[in-house]
Amino acid sequence: MFRPDDLLAPREPVFKEPWHAQALALADSLVRAEAFTATEWAQALGATLKTTEAQGRPDNTETYYTAVVEALESLSESRTGISGAERQRRRDAWKHAYLSTPHGQPVTLADHVS
């Protein structure tokens, strides 16, 4: 039965962390942009979740969203030809950039690439 309260905003946040929503939004955007299909996304995420289970990682929200990111990385690598080492190099460069950028200033990678 429909109740008017059903239309109210949830009482609790839907996502524990902003990056959880961002990771799923990125996956959705990439499917919409036809970088990969929804089926390919579901298969990649499912395979990653099976791997996390086989590794004995806990079945919790953090593990799920980490699997989302890992599946996105895997699909990105297979679609672009970027290697895991190159992805890590880029991640490290961005981390260095944001950690060394003064608060309130825009983060730019150009100033931190070696």
N, C-alpha and C positions, 0 to 999 in steps of 0.2 A: 504494500500500500504506500502511495506517495505521501510524504509529509513535507510541508513547506521548509522545515528545518534541514531537509536533505540538500537544499540549495545553498545553505550557509557554508562559509569557508571552513576547512578542517580546523579542529581545535588544536591539533598538534602539527608541527611542521611535517610536510611530506618527506623531505630529505633531511638527514642529520647534518650534512655539510654542504655548502654551496657547490663544491667540486663534484658531488654526487649528481646533482641536477645537470651541471655543465657537461659531465661525461656522457650522460644519456642524451642530452641535447645535441652534442657533437655527433653521436652515432646516428641520431635521427636526421640531422642535417646532411650527413654523408650519404645516407640512404636516399634522401630526397634529391640530392645532387647526382645520384646514380654512380657514386664512387664504388658502391657495391650494393647488392640487392638485400632486401629485408631477410630473405632466406639465408644468404651468405652470412649476414650479421648474426642471425639466430644460431646458425651452425658454429660460427667462430666463438660466440659467447658460451654456447653449450659445451663445446670442447674444452674451453678454458676452465669452466666450472667443474667439469669432470676431472681435469688435471689437478685442480685445487683440492678436490675431495680425495683423490688418490694420494696426494702429498700429506693428507691428514690436517690440512688447514681448517680452522674452525668455520662452522657454517653460521656466519653472521653478516651483518650489513657491510662492515669494512671489507671483508673477504669478497663479497659480491661486487662491490664497486671497484675494488682493485682488479678483479677479473674483467670487469667492463673495460677498464683502461688497457689491460694486457691484450684483450681481444681486439681493441681498436689499434693498438700498436702492431699486432700481428697482421691484421688486414692492411694496414698502411704500408708495412714493409713489403707484403706480397704484391700490392698494387703499384707501388712506386719504384720498387727495386732498391729502396734504401736498406742498408744493412742494419742489423742490430747495433753494431759498433758505431756506425754513423749516427744513428738515432741517439745513442748514449752520448756521443760527442756533442751533439746539438743540445741535448737536455742539460749537460754539464755547462755549456756556454750560456744558456739562458739562466741557469741557477746562479752562476757567477755574476751575470749581468744584474739580476734582480737583487742579489745580496749586496752588491757593491754600489747600487744606485741610491742616492740620498732620498729619504722619504719625501714624497710629494712630487718627485721628478719622474718624467716618463722613462721607462726602461727601454733602452735601445741595445740591440745586440751588436751593432757595428763597432761600438766602442770597446767591446770585450772579446771579440773573436781574435784568436791568435793564428 
